């Protein structure tokens, strides 16, 4: 561990900053605010697939066209959670540069309806138009063409997982030629400016891109933008999870960063309220910062920015390989301790077979829970649709189908009651039986850790607390000591859920439903869900030991009597 920690410390370094252009940005905040007001007042509801969304796309095309710029429209159908199969539109404006390399600026045009201000990005759309004004054809004056081709993309479905951004990243040749993508979202919020850097894969935007964006913002606003906290970055890399549209581009290996002011709990102020002056000023500041950032990118040397995985600390960053190495090597002491425990247990003749059967039974119940979630998704209790991050205001969270969820929980309880008959203590258990049960559970957690170390090292942040807290779980000591260590082992998933709830401004129960929804739509792969169920089964066995409710399968009978499934099979044959 010590060499890995040293490597991690030495990997932390300052991030480079691209030079600032000598030209002052000309972004007009008041004009952008007027455009945002026009869009919001004419088309307040722009839910993807609705008439308002179609008219908003026409409004955008006409407004851009009035500047003398042409647009291209990409129309396709997408199955979005809550909305079903809807028709979406991306509107693309290309300012041809002297190079085929491109710089892409993205802002989603849609929202979730008038009753849901979250995701209303009129300010980002207005900023996109105001940026385009600086590159409009001119009869007199200097040539406005940039060095690199500038691509302005008004996306659809941004409030529902970034469907338009994902479509553009996957299909557009301009995206493949992009050196970087800048996403504008909620530029008129009251809060401190911030940068969103998470991706759909465990990657990050290039350090120079993030640092340059931060410096350009600080120059205009007077304060540096906030970045996600270190724990939040680790959780986002571990799932991996990104709500913002930059995540779709990073998932396709394209460097991207989102400029915004508002958290989900602090949406951009609508024009006309008491904070209008603040909104216009902040919109102008971030608009000028974006223009300055684009100038820095346009004048940069070299090719596209890469997407290495990094963990950012303000003006410094740690290399992802060092973080991953540290997490992987943190498993080694646990593995050595577990091997020693199992070897000593075998020498003492501990009853491992009944313990493994007990764990297998608990795993069966966990798999039943996973099957019921799948059935619930087919029945409409959980969301389905494209493999995109769910909107935090999805119908499943706003109005959860309580009846359906209770029915599924009832089926899970019935399955547990059937399985529980073989796990109920019929006699006092011995210390050796409890130790065998603990070793079996820890072995299952070790399997999960090894798979994650190979496939998803960042996800070890969810498992490491359980490795060490449960390894030292005392068998014979007081209940409160065992309970404390058991709860400490739950820290990884619990802290991850709390951070997810904070990031999306959800309550803990709603965040749990949201996490389940990420699985049912396919954003979190089934393989990750299965590993989670294995860990959950092991946690259930450790809980039984910690709280004095553990018993070996069928009270240790050898051979064990046939269980419920075997009895049913024999009955069917006879």
N, C-alpha and C positions, 0 to 999 in steps of 0.2 A: 504493500500500500504506500509506503513512504516514497519510493521512486515515482509512483504515479502522481502523488500529491505534489512532488517537486516539479514534475513535468507540467502539471496543470498550472502551478504558480508561474513557471517560466514562460508558459504559452500566453499569458495575459500581456497584452501590448496595446499601445495606442493605435488608433485607427487613422488612416490618412484622410485628407480632405482635398477635394478637387478645387482648383483655383476659381476665384470669383470673377465673373465677367466684368469688364470695365464699363459696360453699358448699364445704366440704371433701369430697373424694371418699370414698366409703364402701366401695369395692371390698375384698372379703375375700380375700386371697391364699390363706389356708389352705383356705377353702371351695372356691375355684377349683381348688386342687391336688388336693383330694379328688375333685372331679368329673373332673379329667383322669385320675386314677388309676383311677377307676371305668370310664371309657370304654376306657382302654388295657388293663385287665385283662379286661373282659368281651368286648371285640371287638378283640383285638390286630392282626388283619389286616382292613383295610377297603379292599381293592383295589376300585376302581369296577366295578360290575356284579356283584360277588360277594355271597354271602349275608351275609358279615360287614358289607359296606357297607350292605345293606338293613336289617339289624338295628341298625346304628349310627344310621341315620336314625330308626328307630322309637324308640330310646333317647333321642335328642335331642328328638323330639316329645313324648315322655312327660315328660321332665324339664322342658321349657318349660311343658307343660300343667299340671304340678303347681304352678306359680307362678300359675296363673290366667290365663295368656296363651294365645291361640289361634295356630295355625300354618296355613300354606297350603303345599301340596306341589306342586312343578312336576316332572313326570316326562317325560323325553324320551330318545331314543336318539342316541348319538354314536359316530362311528368314531374311536377313539383308537389311536395308534401302540402296538404291542405287544399291545393288548387286543382290537382289532377292534371290531365293533359291540356296544356295551354300553348298558344302561339306567342312566341317571343320575337323581339326585334332588337338587333344591334345596329346602330347607325355609326358609320365610320367616315371620318374626314381625313384625307391624306394631303399633307403639305410636302411636296416632293423636295428633297434636299439634294445636295451635291453628291451624297453617298447613298448606297443602297442600305446601309445600316440604318436602323430606325430607333426612335425614342417614342414610347407609347405613353399616352396620358389617358386615364380611364376615370369615368364617373358614372355611377348607375343612375338611371332616370326614374325608376319606379319607386313606389312606396307600398306600405301594407294597408293603405286606406286612410280615410279621414279620421277615423276613431283611434288610429294607432300612429302617433307621430314618429315612433322609432323607425329608422330606416328611410326617413324622408330626406332625400339628398338634392333638394332644389338648389342649395348653395353650391354643391359640387358641379352640378350641371351648368349653372350660370357661370362658374369659374372656367369651365371648359370652353364655353362660348367666348368669354372675355379673353382668354388666352389665344383663341383662334383669331380674334380681331387683329392682333399684332402681326399675323402672317397673311392677312388679306391682300389680294392683288392691289397694287398702287400704280396709278398712271405716272406719277412723278415721285421722286424720292429714291432712297436706297433700295436695293433688292432685298425683300424681306425673307428670302429663302434661307433656311438653316443649313448648316453643314451636313447634318444627318436628316433623314426623312422623319418628319414629325407626324405621328398618327394619333388623332383624337378619337376616342371611342366612347360613345354614349351607350352604355350597356343596359340590358333588361334583366329582370330577375335578381338584381343585386340584393334586394331585401329578403329573398328566399334562397339564400345559399350561394349567391354569385354565379347563377347559371350562365348569364351572358359573358362574364369574364372567363369562365371555364370553356365556353364555346369558342371564344376568340383565341384563347391560348392554344386550344387543341387544333384549330382549323386554319388560322390565318397565317399566311406567309410573312406578314409584317411582324407577327409575334415571334416567329422563328428567327427573324433578322434583328430583333430588338436587343439593344445593349442593356436597356433597363426599362422598367415600367413604373410610373408614378400614378398612384390611385388617390383620388380626391373624394373625401366622404365627410359630410357634416362639418364644413369649414366655418360655420357661423355660430358654433356653440359658445356657451359662457365659460366653459372650463379651460384648463391649461391645454395648449397644443400637445399632441402626442403622436407617436409613430407606432404603427402596427407592423410587425415583422414576422409573424408566425406563418407557417406554410402547411399545406396538406401532406407534405412529406417532412421528415426530420432534417430540414435544411433551413438556411437563413439567407437574407440578402447579403450581398458583399459589404464588408465593413466600410469601405470608402463611400458606398452609396448611402448607408445609414448615417454615417458621420457628416457627410456633405449636406444631406437633407436637414439634419439637426442644426448645423451651423447656419445654413441659409434661413431657417426659421428664427433662430436666435437673433440674427442680424435685423430682422424685420419686427419681431415681437418684443425683443428685449429680454426674453427668458427662454431657456432651452426647453425643448419638448420632452415630455416624459416618455420613458420606455417601459414595457412590461417588467414587473419585478422578476428577480432571478427565479424564485419558485414557480411563478407563472410561466416563464420561458421554458423551464424544465418540464412542466406538465404539458405545455403545448407541443414540445418536441417528443415527449413520451407517448402521447396518444396516437399520432400527432393531430393537432386541431388548430384551425384558423377560421374565425368567423368572417374576417374582412376579405375583400376581393383579391388582395395581394396573395392570399393563400392559394388561389386557383393557379396563378402564374408560377409561384414558387413550386407548386406541385408538378408543373411541367418543366421545371428546371430553368425558369426565366427569372432573373433578379427583379424583385418588386418590393415596394414599400408604400404604405398608405399614410397620407397626411390627413389628420383630423383634429378636431378640438373636443369632441363630445364623446363621453362614455355612453353606453346604451341607456343609462339612467339619467343622462343629461343631454337630451336631443337638442339640435340646433334651435335657437330662438326664432319663432316665426316673426317676420317683419310686421311692424305695427304694434308690438307689445312694448312694455316699458324698457326692454333691453335692446331696442332697435339700434340705437347709436352704437352700443357695444358690438352688436352683431355685424353691422356694416364695417366698423373699424377692424374687427378680427377677420372678416372675410377679405378685406383689402390687404391686410398684413399677410395672411397665408397665401393669397393670390400672388402677391409680389414675391413671396418666398418661393412659390412654385415656379414662377417665371425665372427667377435667379437660378434655381436648381436646374431647370431645363437648359439654361445657358451654360452652366458648368458642365453638364453632361454632354452638350453639343460640342463644346470645345475640348473635351477630354481626349487624350491619346489612347490608343489601344483598342481592343475589341470589346466584346460583351463582358459585363460583370459576371462573375461566377456566383454560385450559390452554395458556398460551404456552410456547414453547420457551425454556429458560433453561439456563445452566451455573452450578452452585452452588459457592460457595467458603465453607464454614462459614456465617457469618452474613451473607454477601454473595452476590450473584448477578449474572451478566452477561446482558444481553439477547440472546436468540437471534438477532435480526435483525443485530446487530453481529457476532456470531460468523460467521453465514452470509456477511455482506458481506466479512469479512476472508478467509474461505476462497475465495470466488469471485474476489476481486481478486488473490489470490495466484496465480491461473492466468494473469493477464494478462502478466507479464514473460516467462513461459515461452512463451506464444503468440507474442509479438513476436520472441523469439529463434528460435523454430522457423520462423516465416515468413521471417526473414532468412536462415536456413540453407538453406531450400528455394529461395528466390530466387537466392541465390548459387550453389547447386548446379546449378540449371537454366542459369545463365549459363555455368558451366564444363562443361556437357554431361554431368553425372553420369548413369549408367545407372539411372534410377529404375524403369523397367518391370521388369527382372529382380528388383529389390529388392522391388517390390510383389508380384510373383508368389511370391517366397519367403515373404513375410509371409502371402499368401493360403493357401499350402500349410500353414503352421504353424497358421493359423486353422482350416483344415479338420480338422487333427488334434485341435485343442482342441474343436471342435464334435463330432467323433467321440467324444471323452471324455464330453461332455455327454450324447450319445445313449446311450452305454453306461451311464451313471448312471441314466438313465430306464429303460432295459431292466432294470438291476439292481433298481430299485425295483419294477418289475412282477414280477420273479422272487423278491422277498423279501430281496435282499441289503441293501437300504436301506429305512428305514421309510416307511410311507405312512399316511395318515389325515387327520384334521381339520387345518386350517391353524392350528395352535397350536404354541408352542414345545415342543420335545421335553423329556421328562423326562431329566435327566442320568444316570439309571440305566436307560435304555431297553435292551432286549435287544441291540440292534445294538452298543451300547458295551460291555455286560458280556460278551457272548459273540458277537463279530462273526463273520459267516459267512466265514471265511478262504478256504475253497475257492471260493465264488462271487466274492469280491473278486479273488482271484488269477486266476480265469478272465477277468474283465472287464479286469484289467490286462494279461493276455496278449493279448486282442483289441486293446487300445489299442496295445500294443507292435508287434503285427503291422501295424496301420495306419500307425504311425510308420515302420517299416522300409520299407514300400512308398513312403511319401512322401519318405523320406530319400534315396532314390536320386537325386532331382533337386536335393538340397541338399548333397551331398557335394562338397568342393572337388576338382576335377580338375586344377587348376593353382593357382599362387599368385595370390591376389586382390590387386587394387590398392587403394591408399588411397581412391581415388574410389569404387570399388564398395562398400567397407566404409562409407564416409560415406553413400552412397545408402541402404544397408541400415539404418543407424542413423536417418536422417531418416524413412524409411518407418515404422519402428517407433514413433518419437516421434509421428508424425502419427496413428497409431492410438491411442496413449495420449492425445493431445490430443482426439480425437473422444470418447473415454470421459469425459475431464474436462469437456468442454463439455456433454455430455448430463447429467452429474451436477450441474454448476453450475446447470442449468435445472431439473432434476427433483428432485435429492436433494443439496443443497449440503453437508450434513454428511458425506456419503460421500466427499467430496474428501480427508478425512484419510487415506484408504487409498491415494490416488493421488498426492498432492502430493510425497512423497519421491522417487518414480520420475520425476516431471517434471524436477526440478532435478538429481538425481544423474546421470541418464542423459543429460541435455542436455549436460553437461560431460564426458562419457565421452571420454577421449583415444583417438584412433585409432592413433597411432604410438608411444605410450609403453609403459612396461613392463607386463608381465602383471599384477603385483600391484596396480598403480595402477588398471587397468581393473577388476580383480576387486573391489577395495574399493568403487569407485563403483557397480558393479553390485549388490553386496550391500546397499549403503546405499539403493538404489532399492527394495529389497524390504521396507524397514522398515515401511511402512504395513500391508500384509496380515499380516506376521509379528508385529508388535506387537499388532495386533488379535486374532490367534489366541491369542497368549500371554495377553492380558487376558481373553479369553473362557474360556480354560482355567482361569485363576486364579479367575474369578468363579464357575465351576461346579465347581471342584475336580476337574478332569480333566487327564490327561496331554496333551501336545501331539498325539500321533497320535489319541487319542480325541476331542480337541477338533476336529480336522480332520474326522473322521467325523461328529461332531455338526453341524458347519457344513454338510456335504453333506446330512445328514438334514433340516436346516431348509429346504433347497431342495426335497427330494423330498416333504415333506408340504405344501409350498406356503406356509409361513410367510414365507420369503424368495421374492419373486416371480421368475418366469422371466426377466423383463427384466433384473433385477439380475444373475442368473446369466449371462446372455448378455454383459453388459458385462464381467463378470469373466473370461469366456473370451477376449474380445477383448484385454483387458489381459494375460492369460496368454500369448497368442500373440505379442504384442509383446515381452513379457519374454523369451520363448524366443529371439526373433531378437536381442535385445540381448545375451543370454547368449552366443550363438554369436559375436557380434562381440567381446565382452569376452574370451573365452577362445580366440580365434584359430581358431574352427571355422566361420566364416561363408563362404558362397559364394553368389553370385547364382544364381537359378533356372536350372538346366541350364547352369551355368557361363557365363551371359550370352548364350547362343545366341539369335539373332534370325532368323526366328521360332523359338520353342522347339519341340522335337519333341513329339509328343502324349504326355500323361501316361498313368497307369494307367487312370483312369476313361475318358478319351477313347478309349484303345485298346480297352477292354472294350466300349464303345458301338459302335465301328466293327466289332469282331468279331461282335457280336450282329446287326448289320444285314447283314453279309455271310453 
